[in-house]
Amino acid sequence: MPHDQQPWQWDEATWRGHVEHVRAGASLMHHDVARRWPEGARTAVLISFDSDHETPALRDGETSPGRMAQGEYGARGAVPRIMRLLREHEVRASFFMPAVCALLRPDEAPGYIADGHEVGVHGWIHERNTALGRDDELALIQRSLDVLASQTGVRPTGVRTPSWDFSHSSLNVIRELGFDYDSSLMADTEPYELLEDGRPTGVIEIPVEWIRDDAPYLMMDRFGGLRPHMPPRQLLQIWIDEYDAARAEGGMFQLTLHPHIIGHRSRLLVLDGLLTHIRDSGDAWIGTHAELASHLRPFVGTDVTLTES
């Protein structure tokens, strides 16, 4: 791959190779609505939390007590509130957790499992995968997998790359480590199979989107220009609209949250209101990413989008 050329100088094989290296394959949204989602539901709802806590700051070498305290709130203040709210709504969620966070608090990941939630891999220290070589990325994900499996007694079946930073090596690493699904990419609103260099991989992608993430709306950077630019109740309407549109299409609604961001009193009102709205619709299945991947597994390798004859 020519590194001394500008992109406009690349030949077709080069730019096409970049585009086609990791690609969306067959949709896993079954044409038969009764089979599409678990329990014959009209729509599938996946609520996830990236329990990053102190690791984004640690990754960048920002180790001041102030930065550590901001991350500590995620585990100390937010997670207990979130867990209570999920119990009230009888919701199973997916918690993607950097291994360093799990090592800092060895009871946290087992606590998620004990409450019926899923724990997925989310890197070692919230590293930036695109800054790593393949061997380092593999080693960090393997170590993370080992930590979470050891603590919980359950081997994670899914991975979410930190910051959704998916490198040229990430899919290869995911395949080598035998993950069932990934949840880091954005090629569709519905689940699909990942292709690597044009070939089906068997890896299920449960896609994400910045629209359905709390960070773009609510993050705060003390010394930078990043400021929350939206009242929480206005954000609730965006996510209600996203859910209603997914339900109208018989599709999936997937949401990514962060305890240290969403887990404040005025902001948890958003999650409470959203879950109430979803429950009131009456025809949504709410479960973990792993549960949905297990439901979709029989569809991989088949053409589920054909209309019935």
C-alpha positions as CSV (number, residue, x, y, z in Angstrom):
1,M,0.0,0.0,0.0
2,P,1.7,3.2,-1.1
3,H,2.2,5.4,2.0
4,D,4.1,8.2,0.1
5,Q,1.1,9.0,-2.1
6,Q,-1.9,11.3,-1.5
7,P,-5.3,9.6,-1.7
8,W,-6.0,11.3,-5.0
9,Q,-2.9,9.6,-6.4
10,W,-4.0,6.1,-5.4
11,D,-4.8,3.6,-8.2
12,E,-8.2,1.9,-8.2
13,A,-6.9,-1.3,-6.5
14,T,-5.6,0.8,-3.5
15,W,-8.7,2.9,-2.8
16,R,-11.0,0.0,-3.6
17,G,-9.0,-2.2,-1.2
18,H,-9.6,0.3,1.6
19,V,-13.3,0.5,1.0
20,E,-13.8,-3.3,0.7
21,H,-11.6,-4.6,3.4
22,V,-14.3,-4.7,6.0
23,R,-17.8,-4.4,4.6
24,A,-21.4,-5.1,5.4
25,G,-22.6,-8.5,4.1
26,A,-26.0,-10.1,4.1
27,S,-28.7,-8.5,6.2
28,L,-29.9,-10.7,9.1
29,M,-33.3,-9.0,9.2
30,H,-35.6,-11.9,8.4
31,H,-38.4,-11.3,5.9
32,D,-40.8,-13.3,8.2
33,V,-41.7,-10.8,10.9
34,A,-42.7,-13.6,13.2
35,R,-39.2,-15.0,13.1
36,R,-37.3,-11.7,12.9
37,W,-36.8,-11.0,16.6
38,P,-37.0,-13.1,19.7
39,E,-40.5,-14.1,21.0
40,G,-42.0,-12.9,17.7
41,A,-41.7,-9.2,18.8
42,R,-42.4,-6.3,16.5
43,T,-39.1,-4.7,17.3
44,A,-35.8,-5.6,19.2
45,V,-34.4,-3.2,21.8
46,L,-30.8,-3.4,23.0
47,I,-29.7,-1.1,25.8
48,S,-25.9,-1.0,26.3
49,F,-23.5,0.7,28.6
50,D,-19.8,1.3,28.0
51,S,-18.5,1.2,31.6
52,D,-15.3,3.2,30.8
53,H,-14.9,5.0,34.1
54,E,-11.3,6.2,34.5
55,T,-9.9,4.6,31.4
56,P,-10.3,7.2,28.7
57,A,-8.3,9.6,30.9
58,L,-5.7,6.9,31.8
59,R,-5.3,6.0,28.1
60,D,-4.3,9.6,27.4
61,G,-2.0,9.9,30.4
62,E,-4.4,12.3,32.2
63,T,-3.9,11.1,35.7
64,S,-4.9,14.1,37.9
65,P,-7.1,13.4,40.8
66,G,-9.8,15.5,39.2
67,R,-9.9,13.4,36.1
68,M,-9.8,10.2,38.1
69,A,-12.7,11.4,40.3
70,Q,-14.8,12.2,37.2
71,G,-14.4,8.6,36.0
72,E,-14.8,7.2,39.5
73,Y,-18.3,8.7,39.6
74,G,-19.3,6.3,36.8
75,A,-18.7,3.3,39.1
76,R,-19.4,4.8,42.5
77,G,-22.5,7.0,41.8
78,A,-23.9,6.1,38.4
79,V,-23.8,2.3,38.2
80,P,-25.9,1.7,41.4
81,R,-28.5,4.1,40.1
82,I,-28.5,2.5,36.6
83,M,-28.8,-1.0,38.1
84,R,-31.8,0.1,40.2
85,L,-33.5,1.7,37.2
86,L,-33.0,-1.4,35.0
87,R,-34.5,-3.6,37.8
88,E,-37.5,-1.3,38.0
89,H,-38.1,-1.7,34.2
90,E,-37.1,-5.4,34.2
91,V,-34.5,-4.8,31.5
92,R,-31.5,-6.9,30.7
93,A,-28.7,-4.8,29.3
94,S,-25.2,-5.3,27.9
95,F,-22.2,-3.8,29.7
96,F,-19.0,-3.4,27.7
97,M,-16.1,-3.0,30.0
98,P,-12.4,-2.2,29.7
99,A,-10.4,-4.8,31.6
100,V,-8.6,-2.1,33.6
101,C,-11.9,-1.1,35.0
102,A,-12.7,-4.7,35.9
103,L,-9.4,-5.0,37.7
104,L,-9.9,-1.7,39.6
105,R,-13.2,-3.1,41.0
106,P,-13.3,-6.9,40.8
107,D,-16.9,-7.1,42.0
108,E,-18.4,-4.8,39.3
109,A,-18.4,-7.2,36.3
110,P,-19.7,-10.2,38.4
111,G,-22.4,-7.8,39.7
112,Y,-23.7,-7.2,36.2
113,I,-23.9,-10.9,35.6
114,A,-25.6,-11.6,38.9
115,D,-28.4,-9.1,37.8
116,G,-28.9,-10.9,34.5
117,H,-26.9,-8.6,32.3
118,E,-24.2,-9.3,29.7
119,V,-20.6,-8.3,30.1
120,G,-18.7,-7.8,26.8
121,V,-15.1,-6.9,25.9
122,H,-14.3,-3.2,25.5
123,G,-10.5,-3.2,25.2
124,W,-7.8,-3.1,27.9
125,I,-7.5,0.6,28.8
126,H,-9.8,2.1,26.2
127,E,-6.9,2.1,23.8
128,R,-7.1,3.5,20.3
129,N,-7.0,0.5,18.1
130,T,-6.0,2.4,14.9
131,A,-2.8,3.4,16.7
132,L,-1.8,-0.2,17.4
133,G,-0.2,-2.9,15.4
134,R,-2.1,-6.2,15.0
135,D,0.0,-8.1,17.5
136,D,-0.6,-5.5,20.2
137,E,-4.3,-5.3,19.5
138,L,-4.6,-9.1,19.7
139,A,-2.6,-9.2,22.9
140,L,-4.8,-6.5,24.6
141,I,-8.1,-8.1,23.6
142,Q,-6.9,-11.5,24.6
143,R,-5.9,-10.2,28.0
144,S,-9.2,-8.4,28.4
145,L,-11.1,-11.5,27.5
146,D,-9.2,-13.5,30.1
147,V,-9.8,-10.9,32.8
148,L,-13.6,-10.7,32.3
149,A,-13.9,-14.5,31.9
150,S,-12.0,-15.1,35.1
151,Q,-14.0,-12.6,37.1
152,T,-17.4,-13.6,35.9
153,G,-17.1,-17.2,35.1
154,V,-18.6,-16.4,31.7
155,R,-16.6,-16.1,28.5
156,P,-17.8,-12.9,26.7
157,T,-19.2,-13.7,23.2
158,G,-19.2,-10.1,22.0
159,V,-16.8,-7.2,21.6
160,R,-17.1,-3.4,21.2
161,T,-13.9,-1.7,20.2
162,P,-13.1,1.3,22.4
163,S,-14.5,4.5,21.0
164,W,-15.8,2.3,18.1
165,D,-12.2,2.6,16.8
166,F,-12.1,-0.3,14.4
167,S,-8.6,-0.8,12.9
168,H,-7.6,-2.7,9.7
169,S,-6.7,-5.6,12.0
170,S,-9.8,-5.6,14.3
171,L,-11.9,-8.0,12.3
172,N,-9.0,-10.4,12.0
173,V,-8.4,-10.3,15.7
174,I,-12.2,-10.7,16.4
175,R,-12.2,-13.8,14.3
176,E,-9.1,-15.3,15.7
177,L,-10.4,-15.0,19.3
178,G,-13.7,-16.5,18.3
179,F,-16.2,-13.8,19.1
180,D,-19.7,-14.3,18.0
181,Y,-20.5,-10.7,17.3
182,D,-19.1,-7.2,17.2
183,S,-20.9,-3.9,18.0
184,S,-18.7,-1.1,16.7
185,L,-19.7,-0.3,13.1
186,M,-22.4,1.7,11.4
187,A,-23.2,0.3,7.9
188,D,-26.8,-0.3,8.7
189,T,-29.5,0.1,11.3
190,E,-30.2,-3.6,11.3
191,P,-27.8,-6.5,12.1
192,Y,-25.7,-8.0,9.3
193,E,-22.9,-10.4,8.7
194,L,-19.4,-8.9,8.3
195,L,-17.3,-9.4,5.2
196,E,-13.5,-9.4,5.2
197,D,-12.1,-8.7,1.7
198,G,-15.3,-9.7,0.2
199,R,-15.6,-13.1,2.0
200,P,-18.3,-13.8,4.6
201,T,-16.8,-14.2,8.1
202,G,-19.7,-15.5,10.2
203,V,-19.3,-12.6,12.6
204,I,-22.5,-10.8,13.3
205,E,-22.5,-7.0,13.4
206,I,-24.9,-5.3,15.8
207,P,-24.5,-1.8,14.5
208,V,-24.2,1.4,16.5
209,E,-24.7,5.1,15.7
210,W,-23.7,8.4,17.2
211,I,-27.3,9.5,17.1
212,R,-28.1,6.7,19.6
213,D,-25.2,7.5,21.9
214,D,-25.2,9.9,24.9
215,A,-21.7,11.1,24.5
216,P,-22.2,13.5,21.5
217,Y,-25.0,15.3,23.3
218,L,-23.8,15.4,26.9
219,M,-20.0,15.2,27.2
220,M,-18.1,18.0,28.9
221,D,-14.4,19.0,28.5
222,R,-13.3,21.5,31.1
223,F,-10.4,23.0,29.1
224,G,-11.7,22.5,25.6
225,G,-14.7,23.6,23.6
226,L,-16.8,20.5,24.3
227,R,-19.9,21.4,26.2
228,P,-23.3,19.7,26.6
229,H,-25.4,21.5,24.0
230,M,-28.9,20.0,24.7
231,P,-31.3,19.8,27.6
232,P,-31.7,16.1,28.6
233,R,-35.5,16.2,28.0
234,Q,-34.8,17.3,24.4
235,L,-32.5,14.3,24.0
236,L,-35.3,12.0,25.2
237,Q,-37.5,13.1,22.3
238,I,-34.7,12.3,19.8
239,W,-34.4,8.8,21.1
240,I,-38.2,8.3,21.3
241,D,-38.4,9.3,17.6
242,E,-35.6,6.9,16.8
243,Y,-37.4,4.1,18.7
244,D,-40.8,4.9,17.1
245,A,-39.2,4.8,13.6
246,A,-37.5,1.5,14.3
247,R,-40.8,0.0,15.6
248,A,-42.7,1.3,12.5
249,E,-40.2,-0.5,10.3
250,G,-40.2,-3.7,12.4
251,G,-36.5,-3.0,13.0
252,M,-33.9,-2.8,15.8
253,F,-33.4,0.0,18.3
254,Q,-29.9,-0.1,19.8
255,L,-28.6,2.5,22.3
256,T,-25.1,3.1,23.7
257,L,-24.8,4.9,27.1
258,H,-21.9,5.6,29.5
259,P,-22.5,5.5,33.3
260,H,-20.3,8.6,33.9
261,I,-22.4,10.5,31.3
262,I,-26.0,9.3,31.5
263,G,-25.8,8.4,35.2
264,H,-26.6,11.8,36.7
265,R,-30.0,12.5,38.3
266,S,-31.4,14.8,35.6
267,R,-30.1,12.6,32.8
268,L,-31.4,9.3,34.2
269,L,-34.8,10.8,33.7
270,V,-34.1,10.4,30.0
271,L,-33.5,6.7,30.3
272,D,-36.4,6.2,32.6
273,G,-38.7,8.0,30.2
274,L,-37.4,6.1,27.2
275,L,-37.8,2.7,28.9
276,T,-41.3,3.7,30.0
277,H,-42.2,4.7,26.4
278,I,-40.8,1.4,25.0
279,R,-42.6,-0.7,27.6
280,D,-45.9,1.2,26.9
281,S,-45.6,0.3,23.2
282,G,-46.4,-3.3,24.2
283,D,-44.6,-5.2,21.4
284,A,-40.9,-4.8,22.0
285,W,-38.4,-7.5,23.0
286,I,-35.7,-6.0,25.2
287,G,-32.6,-8.1,25.8
288,T,-28.8,-8.3,25.5
289,H,-26.6,-8.1,22.5
290,A,-25.5,-11.7,23.1
291,E,-29.1,-12.9,23.2
292,L,-29.9,-11.2,20.0
293,A,-26.8,-12.6,18.3
294,S,-27.7,-16.1,19.5
295,H,-31.2,-15.6,18.0
296,L,-29.7,-14.4,14.7
297,R,-27.0,-17.1,14.4
298,P,-29.3,-19.6,12.4
299,F,-29.9,-16.8,9.8
300,V,-26.1,-16.4,9.0
301,G,-25.3,-17.9,5.6
302,T,-29.0,-17.9,4.5
303,D,-30.9,-15.3,2.4
304,V,-33.3,-14.1,5.0
305,T,-34.4,-11.0,3.0
306,L,-36.2,-12.8,0.2
307,T,-40.0,-12.4,0.2
308,E,-41.9,-15.6,0.7
309,S,-43.3,-17.2,-2.5
